[in-house]
Amino acid sequence: MIEMRDLRKEFTVRVRKGVLRREKRTVTAVDGIDLVIAEGEMVGYIGPNGAGKSTTLKMLTGVLAPSAGSVSVCGLTPVPQRTRLALSIGVVFGQRSQLWWDLPLRDSFALLRHVYRVPADAHAARLRRCRALLELDEFLDIPVRQLSLGQRMRGELTAALLHGPSVLFLDEPTIGLDVVSKQAVRSFLAELGATGAMTLVLTTHDLADIERLCRRLVVIDHGRVVHDGTIEALHSRYGSRRRLVADLDLPLPPGFTVPGAELVSLEADGHRASFDLLSSSAGAVVGELTALASVRDLSLVEPDIEDVVARLYRS
Ligand SMILES: Nc1ncnc2c1ncn2[C@@H]1O[C@H](COP(=O)(O)OP(=O)(O)OP(=O)(O)O)[C@@H](O)[C@H]1O
């Protein structure tokens, strides 16, 4: 569905050098990206600020021409075939709107049907589905300028889907949304992805979006791919550890060790012990503990994707 081969984008910027002097400088935003995304994949495309995510999305959607390399989406070359491409892709940029500010959503949706020349019955069926799943009915007749951010975002998602695209590009779709609206947007996207017919590329700084929606995670930094794989692969590559916390009826004796586990803290006068599981299983640690004291309570803390991604960005 999407293919990028040694894709590059450079910008020339003028930097002030003294009162009157300006110097030309080249900024490499995308520095040789090779990626292939198959039909039906849901890919999280993340990276620190300035990594080149938006620039990549702009090249994929035909907004920017690459400086070098090639890109194809749905078998089309985005810039020269931009008009045809627009029929096959949907785009949601969280910071910008594709809706008509003074029109109610209902009218924007009707206009989009004409812009994309969508048959009336197909348009009506898609709108019905979005109305139900995104609960649009209570604000369909309100002008877009008066909608809350969460309501507008639900409108934007609908607008991006009414012409039946097969690829959806989302740039920060949950930015600024409250927890309820975030959940509504995520559930909707999950449902969309579950059909297997939609290819989805999502950039976000909210890693919960990725955890909820994407099997595949591509991390870029300085315009290059630094990780391409599952979230689990990211955890194992960066040594994420599960943590076992045990409450004991007796204090843990000094010098207690379990092979493959690391005692990371001892609290409550030695009654609460936390172990990072390196190569040992939780069961093995519990087995060793019960030989010494009775275990009153246990919890297992899964590694946090925020931590592992922060470590990756730092490295
Ligand atoms: N039009 C432009 N002119 C000059 N430099 C640009 C332009 N657009 C982007 N850049 C530069 O390219 C680099 C990548 O920017 P880009 O917006 O793609 O990053 P991003 O990963 O989307 O960042 P963020 O998470 O902050 O949105 C940055 O150094 C940015 O300053």
The ligand as a Tripos MOL2 file, in Angstrom:
@<TRIPOS>MOLECULE
LIG
   31    33     1     0     0
SMALL
NO_CHARGES

@<TRIPOS>ATOM
      1 N1          9.0790   24.1580    5.7930 N.pl3     1 LIG1
      2 C1         10.2010   23.9500    6.4590 C.ar      1 LIG1
      3 N2         11.2720   24.7290    6.2850 N.ar      1 LIG1
      4 C2         12.4230   24.5140    6.9450 C.ar      1 LIG1
      5 N3         12.6140   23.5200    7.8440 N.ar      1 LIG1
      6 C3         11.5740   22.7060    8.0800 C.ar      1 LIG1
      7 C4         10.3100   22.8700    7.4100 C.ar      1 LIG1
      8 N4          9.4620   21.8970    7.8520 N.ar      1 LIG1
      9 C5         10.1530   21.1720    8.7480 C.ar      1 LIG1
     10 N5         11.4110   21.6420    8.8880 N.ar      1 LIG1
     11 C6         12.4610   21.0980    9.7460 C.3       1 LIG1
     12 O1         12.5610   19.7010    9.4810 O.3       1 LIG1
     13 C7         12.7690   18.9630   10.6720 C.3       1 LIG1
     14 C8         11.6530   17.9280   10.8470 C.3       1 LIG1
     15 O2         10.4310   18.5910   11.0730 O.3       1 LIG1
     16 P1          9.0320   17.8330   11.2100 P.3       1 LIG1
     17 O3          7.9720   18.8660   11.3280 O.co2     1 LIG1
     18 O4          8.8970   16.8340   10.1120 O.co2     1 LIG1
     19 O5          9.2370   17.0610   12.5940 O.3       1 LIG1
     20 P2          8.1940   16.2490   13.4740 P.3       1 LIG1
     21 O6          8.8370   14.9260   13.7350 O.co2     1 LIG1
     22 O7          6.8590   16.2390   12.8340 O.co2     1 LIG1
     23 O8          8.2110   17.1200   14.8040 O.3       1 LIG1
     24 P3          7.0620   17.4230   15.9040 P.3       1 LIG1
     25 O9          6.9190   16.1860   16.7330 O.co2     1 LIG1
     26 O10         7.6930   18.5350   16.6780 O.co2     1 LIG1
     27 O11         5.8260   17.8170   15.1600 O.co2     1 LIG1
     28 C9         12.8380   19.9880   11.8060 C.3       1 LIG1
     29 O12        14.1920   20.2950   12.0300 O.3       1 LIG1
     30 C10        12.1200   21.2040   11.2250 C.3       1 LIG1
     31 O13        12.6240   22.4070   11.7710 O.3       1 LIG1
@<TRIPOS>BOND
     1     1     2 1
     2     2     3 ar
     3     2     7 ar
     4     3     4 ar
     5     4     5 ar
     6     5     6 ar
     7     6     7 ar
     8     6    10 ar
     9     7     8 ar
    10     8     9 ar
    11     9    10 ar
    12    10    11 1
    13    11    12 1
    14    11    30 1
    15    12    13 1
    16    13    14 1
    17    13    28 1
    18    14    15 1
    19    15    16 1
    20    16    17 2
    21    16    18 1
    22    16    19 1
    23    19    20 1
    24    20    21 2
    25    20    22 1
    26    20    23 1
    27    23    24 1
    28    24    25 2
    29    24    26 1
    30    24    27 1
    31    28    29 1
    32    28    30 1
    33    30    31 1
@<TRIPOS>SUBSTRUCTURE
     1 LIG1         1 GROUP 0 **** ****
